[in-house]
Amino acid sequence: MMPERCGCHRQRHMYRHGQRLGDLVSLLELKNGQEGVVVILEGDEKVIHRLSELGIVPNTIIKVINSIPFGGPVEILVRGSKLIIGRDIAKGVLVRVEECEK
Amino acid sequence: MSACCTPSSTKKNKRADFVVALAGNANVGKSTLFNQLTGLHQHVGNWPGKTVERREGSLVVDGYTIDVVDLPGIYSLSTFSIEELISREYIVFERPDVVINVVDASVLERNLYFTLQLLELQVPIVIALNMVDLAGDKGLSIDDKKLSEELGVPVVPTVANKGIGVYELIRQVINLAQRKIKLRPIRITYSKDVEERLEKLTELLKNEDVSYPLRFVAIKLLEGDEDIKRRVSKNIVEVAEKFAKEIKEIRDIPAPIVITSERYAIVSKIIKKSQKVLASPKISLMEKIDQLLTHKVLGYLIMVIVIFSSFYIIFTLGDYLSTILLETFDLIKPSIVAIIGEMMWEGFFGGFIAGVTLLIPFVFPFYLLLSVLEDTGYLPRIAFLLDNVMHKVGLHGKAIIPLIMGYGCNVPACFACRIMETQRERLISAFAVTFIPCTARLVVIYALVGVFVGIEWAYLLLLINFVVVMGMARLAFKVCPGESMGLIMEVPPLRLPALKTVLLQTWGNIKSIIYIVFPVYILGGGILATLYSFNFLQPVESLLTPLTVEWLGLPSYASIPLLFGVVRKEMVIIMPAIIFGTMNFTHLFTHIQMITLAFVSMYYVPCISTFMMLKREFGWKTAYYITISQIAFATFLGGLFYRALEVLL
């Protein structure tokens, strides 16, 4: 796993209904081993409903454990189980980076 | 192959005292528990959604006869997949006396999410807190009494694969079925915004005729469940949609997500009270191997090695076994011929011997390897690695699982396409599966091309096939309308294959071939040899001459084997072996004809069993379309392929 320093990820400022929600990044922008807390789920309603049923709901901690480059999926640890999620879907899972692993 | 897919089920015992259903997430050991309970040897695979059809068995405990139904592994009672709908409808309409909710103690949170929905469905449940040993390894300690108190239902810790806790579980089931214990299930209360609307909806639903509990219907309506929407009147659907919109406005999150989030919040509270984290999980050896298997460079290298060596093992081991069996038959032939005569030997045993010496040697190593790959949990890792490749043809990683199964037999592979989320994805994968050469076709390739032309040609045909499968999936993706969902899949922990499971699974897959197919070979072979010797098949051959001889460059007698191949694909070589009484095909075909025949038989038509499965899953029309496109593809490309070979060789 790659060592990761805080603040080195690309950040994005999110505003929604005029309210600043903090610095959010998509799951894809997390490095392997990095954790984030889910803030917003974007995408097709059916898809995010499915994600939520597998435990990916706002305020859930997600840890990225593996990813495949060139449009491949990401592997995440959520609520004690491992899930693989396609890139297009992972793009819509917006998280706040909580802590960085050394 | 047709025969390997009859689901092992026992007839429902009419005199059963109770009916018990097993429900829970995928990979929680439901099938293992089912085997423990019923002693019925049944397929236990290590990938999500393995049990695609419910299986039944029965047991007798303390004088009670209990029917057990194993429901598919699911994550929710919504209607995202066919399996979720099947399970929900079974529980509501068939009304089992007790539902055993099997939960994985090491992933308790997500499992209890499903438990909450079962409680919302208001069914009597007993929880089998399974894999408590695994949870211990993960440093988790679960207080089952506390959990039982919190949920208001009995909780029995079990380790299904060792049989621990199974008797106690059944005792609780009997107690519950006899109403000796009373359930006090917790009331699952949502936030005020949701509850107010649920109450109003429940009130409106009072005059509706729905078999489901009204509160469950109200919740599902807010979740936007399509199946439930069809069951209630239109004005109620409109109200529900309005309510859902209001919730979205208030909470800034779509209503279904509000509901799932709140369910998870309830689960988290329960977990906090009943589960303790004693130690942080150590990175086990299996974790490290897993990291290698899914590594972005090494993972692919290992995968290629695994796939190539699998084919190598199947062909080499198959060849070895085939030779041994053939020599054995040659050895015993004189003594049997002395008793029954040469004519009988050729006629009735020709098909049998060809089957034994060709089919079994290849089918056996294939299913052995597939069982190992399934049992270790390697298949979901392949799905992870190949997701982006599959995206190029309009599918996603999960589709690789039915495709790999297709190399064994297309029939269960088409059925396994149910693990795909949308109808469109199911159809595209099933279409692609029918182009995958099953063991029967691999045998044809081997016996014609591998033995007489050269094994490198056999591998070349397989390589071409891979391109064809991808191209066909791409084509179907372009033609077929509908929506795609993308990859969302659970990855079960990697584990060492259990010898017993692997052997049982392999036997389960090949036993039907031995029981059903061989009698057919003997009988069919005898009849066919007779027909042929009286020239009854001549008209058929002449009729097909323009196609077989003119366009495909095959000898005219190739049409009969091809016709019989519709029943079972290996007939393509077993028929000539019976008719001409030889397995030395050099007398019958030139090298080019062998390659062409193998190529054509790989694609020309789905076998009857595959066709019936396609019909069952997608309807007559789709089954016909797939069949027609295969015939067209094989005929057209077969002719071109033959001409290309003429130039090249």
Interface residues (C-beta under 8 A of the other chain):
Chain A: R16 H17 L41 E45 K46 V47 I48 H49 R50 L51 S52 E53 L54 G55 V57 P58 N59 T60 N66 S67 I68 P69 F70 G71 G72 P73 E75 R79 G80 S81 K82 L83 I84 I85 G86 R87 D88 I89
Chain B: Y75 S76 S78 F80 S106 V107 L108 E109 R110 Y113 K138 E223 G224 D252 I253 P254 P256 I257 T260 S261 Y264 Q291 T294 K296 P380 A383 F384 L385 D387 N388 H391 H396 G397 E421 M485 G486 L487 I488 M489 E490 V491 P493
